[in-house]
Amino acid sequence: MNQRPEFWIDTLNITLPPGFEHRAEAIARETARQLARMPVGRSNQMANLSLPAIRVGGGEANGVIARRIAGAIHRRAMIGAQQGVNDAD
């Protein structure tokens, strides 16, 4: 059986600006859903992955914010995989 690469996250910590506390759980869940839909070219294991700040606006929908976060995570993880990095930071 041929397994395709998968994207696994054990712990996802997202720091949002003040005022987003009531939306944090929904944004995190939607971020995970968005990541599950993204293609993964090859498997790679990273202990940590850090991103620069991502701008979010209070009037933006949770899905819009989640797509932005998921896209940034995906791009960073794929760069690490292409470079053969096992510990991106």
C-alpha positions in Angstrom: 0.0 0.0 0.0 1.4 3.4 -1.0 0.9 6.1 1.7 0.8 9.7 0.7 2.6 12.3 2.8 0.5 13.8 5.6 0.6 17.0 7.6 0.5 16.4 11.3 0.5 19.0 14.1 0.7 17.8 17.7 0.2 21.2 19.2 -0.9 24.4 17.6 -0.4 27.6 19.6 -1.8 30.8 18.0 -1.5 34.1 19.7 -4.2 36.5 18.5 -4.5 40.2 19.2 -6.6 41.5 22.2 -10.3 41.2 21.5 -10.0 37.9 19.6 -10.3 35.7 22.7 -13.8 34.5 22.0 -12.9 33.6 18.4 -9.6 31.8 19.1 -10.9 28.3 19.3 -12.9 28.6 16.1 -10.0 30.2 14.2 -7.7 27.4 15.4 -10.2 24.7 14.3 -10.6 26.3 10.9 -6.8 26.6 10.6 -6.5 22.9 11.1 -9.2 22.2 8.6 -7.5 24.4 6.0 -4.2 22.7 6.6 -5.8 19.3 6.1 -6.9 20.3 2.6 -3.5 21.5 1.5 -1.2 19.3 -0.6 1.9 17.9 1.0 4.8 17.0 -1.4 6.8 14.9 1.0 6.9 13.9 4.6 9.1 15.9 7.0 9.2 16.2 10.8 9.8 19.5 12.6 9.9 19.9 16.3 8.9 23.6 16.0 7.8 26.0 13.4 7.6 29.7 14.1 6.1 32.3 11.9 6.4 36.1 11.7 3.3 38.1 12.8 0.4 37.8 10.5 -1.9 40.8 10.3 -5.5 40.3 11.1 -8.4 42.7 11.2 -11.3 42.7 13.6 -13.8 42.8 10.8 -12.4 39.7 9.0 -14.2 36.4 9.1 -12.7 33.5 11.0 -12.3 31.6 7.8 -10.3 34.4 6.2 -7.9 34.6 9.2 -7.6 30.9 9.3 -6.7 30.6 5.6 -4.0 33.3 6.1 -2.5 31.4 9.1 -2.8 28.0 7.4 -1.2 29.3 4.2 1.7 30.8 6.2 2.2 27.5 8.1 2.0 25.5 4.9 4.5 27.7 3.1 7.0 27.5 6.0 6.7 23.8 6.4 7.1 23.2 2.6 10.2 25.3 2.5 11.6 23.3 5.4 10.8 20.0 3.7 12.4 21.2 0.4 15.6 22.2 2.3 15.5 18.9 4.2 15.2 20.7 7.5 14.0 18.6 10.4 13.8 21.4 13.0 12.5 24.6 11.5 12.4 27.5 13.8 
